[in-house]
């Protein structure tokens, strides 16, 4: 049985989460807490396998509770929140900085169709996160004013004629990895980076802001018709697919979901394979499912340099594992080596 602790100040939301999680025969809710202070104490007493954590709570919010739990009794923490106020979304990303492993929308009491999808996502995420090994976090991620991270040496790879774009796909566990990669990139990186990150709707703008605080690259929420410029990162927005044409112009369109997802990594990778070919780098990071694996193989077949995150450093070895199975990735690397390889290949 997977033991779950629910930390949530709303009685109604607490009961709903308890009902959803307890409906699965593999999950047992070992306790509920009404604020962060209670949550910290119950983690000590109940030793849960996973904690679901609200962000906005009285006495102690979810960010502070996450920070203290990860410093004293580390356990996988899934942020479950309905707050999309900018300042409160910022606290969600600070909780990711502090060691939380995923962010989910709080299931709705009133929208039945949305509730079904959110319920399944919650159960699936809790099950997978229960297997994640977390470590004690003594310090938060460095800010742009702190000393730069050590720069790793790249893998020895063949250099393409000229890299025009780096396409990156990520899902569960992806945000901290992207932050780690971008924090070591030079501001004058000679190619743009396009990113599809699977994330709960409403949190993408906060995600972009969060990345900007630790990256020398300029990170943007992508818009339709935007020219992809070197030294810039473009993140696919909610509920849209993102593509790139042969002239380096970004398309953000409401096309149908792929693999049940919009944005989908598959959509981005396929467009880059078809329009950029061997002058591209494709990177598939940690995440559930198989989105992007076949299309990373298409990129490799077209001559692109293709990289998947290695199993040891992936929170969930789903997407990169699928890529490895079908020979889509030429290289399987940890984040620091991925960053170093991109830096080497994308030089002025």
VOGU-3710 file (C-alpha; in Angstrom, 3 decimals, decimal comma):
1> xxxxxxxxxx> 0,000/0,000/0,000  1,135/3,517/-0,833  0,785/5,733/2,256  -0,339/9,306/1,485  -0,576/12,354/3,732  -2,908/15,155/2,580  -1,966/18,724/3,634  -4,882/21,018/2,742  -6,662/23,785/4,695  -10,072/23,455/2,981
11> xxxxxxxxxx> -12,247/20,794/4,651  -14,161/20,212/1,408  -10,990/19,856/-0,684  -9,467/17,602/1,964  -12,462/15,286/1,836  -12,435/15,279/-1,965  -8,736/14,380/-2,147  -9,245/11,713/0,514  -12,171/10,245/-1,441  -10,242/10,223/-4,742
21> xxxxxxxxxx> -7,069/8,676/-3,356  -8,838/6,145/-1,141  -10,831/4,912/-4,138  -7,680/3,243/-5,460  -6,954/-0,123/-3,802  -3,205/0,493/-3,823  -3,406/3,782/-1,889  -4,204/4,445/1,764  -4,534/7,937/3,246  -2,674/7,795/6,556
31> xxxxxxxxxx> -3,669/11,279/7,685  -4,749/14,805/6,822  -3,367/18,154/8,004  -4,978/21,591/7,855  -1,760/23,626/7,479  1,963/23,340/6,961  2,818/23,129/10,664  0,522/20,146/11,137  1,893/18,614/7,951  5,487/18,711/9,204
41> xxxxxxxxxx> 4,525/16,989/12,458  2,442/14,330/10,692  5,281/13,514/8,289  7,399/12,695/11,351  4,671/10,551/12,938  3,126/8,825/9,910  6,164/8,359/7,603  4,089/8,686/4,398  5,381/7,566/1,010  3,947/10,705/-0,647
51> xxxxxxxxxx> 2,611/14,062/0,572  0,042/16,103/-1,362  0,590/19,752/-0,445  -1,603/22,796/-0,926  0,230/26,122/-1,302  -1,963/28,784/0,321  -2,712/27,820/3,948  -2,897/29,585/7,337  -0,056/29,464/9,908  2,425/27,999/7,414
61> xxxxxxxxxx> 2,083/27,874/3,626  2,973/24,973/1,375  6,298/26,428/0,261  7,656/26,771/3,798  6,304/23,362/4,790  7,931/21,770/1,731  11,238/23,460/2,490  11,271/22,227/6,093  10,145/18,692/5,257  12,847/18,343/2,607
71> xxxxxxxxxx> 15,458/19,518/5,109  14,398/17,196/7,939  12,314/14,223/6,732  12,551/14,178/2,921  9,599/12,578/1,141  8,142/12,999/-2,373  5,846/16,062/-2,263  3,213/16,711/-4,930  1,870/20,261/-4,973  -1,922/20,183/-5,462
81> xxxxxxxxxx> -3,340/23,672/-5,776  -6,092/25,653/-7,470  -4,557/29,092/-6,962  -3,424/30,838/-10,158  -2,778/34,285/-8,651  0,696/35,257/-9,858  2,245/35,729/-6,397  0,806/32,409/-5,248  1,974/30,580/-8,389  5,433/31,938/-7,597
91> xxxxxxxxxx> 5,269/30,137/-4,233  4,464/26,936/-6,122  7,682/27,265/-8,103  9,621/28,099/-4,969  8,292/24,806/-3,577  9,702/23,038/-6,651  13,009/24,781/-5,888  12,769/23,402/-2,368  12,342/19,814/-3,594  8,681/19,191/-4,515
101> xxxxxxxxxx> 8,523/16,711/-7,379  5,322/17,642/-9,257  2,540/20,230/-9,597  -1,109/19,331/-10,193  -4,366/21,257/-10,417  -6,735/20,597/-7,541  -9,642/18,442/-8,806  -12,817/20,449/-9,360  -15,978/19,778/-7,395  -18,182/21,264/-10,088
111> xxxxxxxxxx> -16,755/20,308/-13,495  -17,458/16,596/-13,747  -15,563/15,966/-17,011  -12,467/17,829/-15,805  -12,756/16,097/-12,435  -12,416/12,642/-14,044  -9,191/13,570/-15,842  -7,752/15,329/-12,803  -8,671/12,378/-10,576  -6,831/9,918/-12,821
121> xxxxxxxxxx> -3,830/12,242/-13,073  -3,682/12,605/-9,285  -3,779/8,849/-8,668  -1,237/8,119/-11,403  1,150/10,817/-10,166  0,940/9,688/-6,530  1,689/6,095/-7,533  4,705/7,040/-9,628  6,040/9,603/-7,151  5,893/7,009/-4,363
131> xxxxxxxxxx> 8,786/5,268/-6,105  10,938/8,391/-6,363  14,000/8,544/-4,147  14,376/12,037/-2,710  17,298/13,431/-0,764  17,631/15,947/2,021  17,789/19,500/0,646  20,109/21,659/2,708  19,921/24,668/0,406  17,595/25,959/-2,289
141> xxxxxxxxxx> 18,653/26,290/-5,909  21,100/29,151/-6,477  19,798/32,518/-7,559  21,338/34,439/-10,491  23,377/36,465/-7,993  25,053/33,395/-6,512  28,190/31,733/-7,827  27,690/29,918/-11,133  27,406/26,143/-11,174  30,502/24,107/-12,091
151> xxxxxxxxxx> 30,639/23,583/-15,836  30,874/19,950/-16,945  32,891/18,725/-19,882  30,865/17,705/-22,940  30,499/14,285/-24,436  32,625/13,719/-27,554  30,171/14,056/-30,410  30,292/14,846/-34,101  29,512/18,493/-34,762  26,634/19,222/-37,157
161> xxxxxxxxxx> 27,332/21,665/-39,974  25,433/24,380/-38,137  22,928/23,977/-35,322  19,850/26,099/-35,976  17,686/24,990/-33,056  17,624/22,903/-29,888  14,242/21,197/-29,284  13,561/19,930/-25,760  10,702/17,843/-24,366  10,034/17,147/-20,686
171> xxxxxxxxxx> 7,293/16,020/-18,331  7,288/14,927/-14,667  10,497/16,056/-12,983  11,430/18,240/-15,945  11,379/21,768/-14,447  14,411/21,374/-12,121  16,346/19,665/-14,921  15,571/22,475/-17,364  16,573/24,997/-14,719  19,870/23,163/-14,207
181> xxxxxxxxxx> 20,598/23,038/-17,947  19,688/26,663/-18,676  21,616/28,025/-15,681  24,905/26,936/-17,300  24,198/28,286/-20,801  26,042/31,382/-22,084  23,839/34,402/-22,797  25,142/34,464/-26,385  24,213/30,845/-27,175  24,205/30,737/-30,981
191> xxxxxxxxxx> 20,833/28,991/-31,404  17,318/29,235/-29,930  15,882/26,573/-27,627  12,244/25,458/-27,979  10,668/23,671/-24,997  7,553/21,588/-24,485  7,064/20,940/-20,764  3,988/18,988/-19,687  2,539/20,986/-16,812  -0,805/21,666/-15,156
201> xxxxxxxxxx> -2,813/24,310/-17,006  -2,335/27,798/-15,617  1,214/27,301/-14,337  3,176/27,888/-17,552  3,543/31,659/-17,160  4,882/31,152/-13,627  7,208/28,461/-14,966  8,641/30,924/-17,509  9,145/33,554/-14,792  10,837/30,963/-12,574
211> xxxxxxxxxx> 13,257/29,900/-15,319  14,104/33,521/-16,092  15,288/34,098/-12,539  18,085/31,519/-12,805  19,041/31,671/-16,483  21,250/34,027/-18,456  19,166/33,104/-21,503  15,956/35,057/-22,098  12,970/32,738/-21,514  9,636/33,535/-23,208
221> xxxxxxxxxx> 6,152/32,130/-23,461  6,042/31,345/-27,181  3,593/33,189/-29,432  2,418/32,492/-32,969  4,605/34,012/-35,698  7,470/34,802/-33,328  10,981/34,580/-34,788  13,134/32,136/-32,813  16,328/34,038/-31,976  19,691/32,754/-30,697
231> xxxxxxxxxx> 20,206/33,026/-26,951  16,468/32,761/-26,295  14,231/29,993/-24,916  10,615/29,622/-26,073  8,179/27,600/-23,943  4,982/26,199/-25,493  1,843/27,759/-23,921  -1,124/25,897/-22,460  -3,600/24,180/-24,789  -1,594/24,823/-27,979
241> xxxxxxxxxx> 0,828/22,874/-30,138  4,179/24,440/-31,017  6,121/23,996/-34,248  8,977/25,609/-36,155  9,117/26,389/-39,864  12,150/26,376/-42,138  12,679/30,106/-41,660  12,940/29,817/-37,898  9,471/31,168/-37,203  7,433/29,639/-34,384
251> xxxxxxxxxx> 3,898/28,417/-34,895  1,581/28,237/-31,866  -1,664/26,617/-32,994  -4,747/24,979/-31,418  -4,268/21,707/-33,316  -5,567/18,434/-31,877  -3,818/16,772/-28,913  -1,242/14,058/-29,594  -0,674/11,240/-27,098  -3,522/12,902/-25,199
261> xxxxxxxxxx> -1,400/16,034/-24,766  -1,424/19,636/-25,944  1,277/20,828/-26,133  2,918/17,559/-27,160  6,633/16,909/-27,542  5,836/14,734/-30,567  4,343/17,698/-32,447  7,409/19,902/-31,856  9,989/17,201/-32,623  8,230/16,180/-35,843
271> xxxxxxxxxx> 8,145/19,748/-37,141  11,838/20,239/-36,335  12,741/16,948/-38,047  10,835/17,954/-41,175  12,008/21,563/-41,434  15,464/21,690/-39,812  16,740/18,125/-40,338  20,398/17,574/-39,481  20,908/21,120/-38,191  19,026/20,414/-34,968
281> xxxxxxxxxx> 19,535/18,916/-31,537  16,698/16,971/-29,907  16,610/16,394/-26,143  14,079/14,220/-24,298  14,051/14,569/-20,514  12,406/12,822/-17,567  8,671/12,196/-17,760  5,751/9,772/-17,735  4,570/8,073/-20,900  6,166/7,965/-24,334
291> xxxxxxxxxx> 5,453/11,399/-25,816  8,209/12,406/-28,225  10,104/9,093/-28,362  9,117/8,113/-31,919  9,639/11,683/-33,124  13,097/11,831/-31,520  13,863/8,750/-33,632  12,605/10,661/-36,687  14,966/13,517/-35,798  17,863/11,074/-35,529
301> xxxxxxxxxx> 16,938/9,511/-38,879  17,081/13,001/-40,392  20,624/13,493/-39,081  19,973/15,500/-35,907  21,977/14,951/-32,727  19,573/13,252/-30,291  19,940/12,989/-26,505  17,837/11,338/-23,802  18,260/11,853/-20,077  19,802/8,809/-18,416
311> xxxxxxxxxx> 17,842/6,501/-16,122  19,865/7,252/-12,998  18,994/10,974/-12,970  15,422/10,768/-14,335  12,663/11,094/-11,740  10,499/9,097/-14,161  12,286/7,115/-16,879  9,224/6,901/-19,105  9,778/9,180/-22,104  13,585/8,884/-22,226
321> xxxxxxxxxx> 13,302/5,133/-21,553  10,992/4,687/-24,539  13,451/6,651/-26,671  16,289/4,394/-25,524  14,289/1,245/-26,359  13,773/2,222/-29,996  17,236/3,665/-30,593  15,967/7,234/-30,856  18,716/8,756/-28,722  22,319/8,684/-29,848
331> xxxxxxxxxx> 23,388/9,690/-26,335  22,003/8,922/-22,871  23,325/11,569/-20,474  22,780/13,211/-17,067  21,641/16,868/-17,084  25,098/18,388/-16,612  26,436/16,423/-19,584  23,402/17,373/-21,674  24,109/21,037/-20,941  27,810/20,666/-21,721
341> xxxxxxxx> 27,100/18,893/-25,017  24,643/21,582/-26,117  27,182/24,294/-25,259  29,862/22,574/-27,302  27,656/22,012/-30,341  26,028/25,430/-30,305  28,988/27,785/-30,405  29,404/31,015/-32,245
//
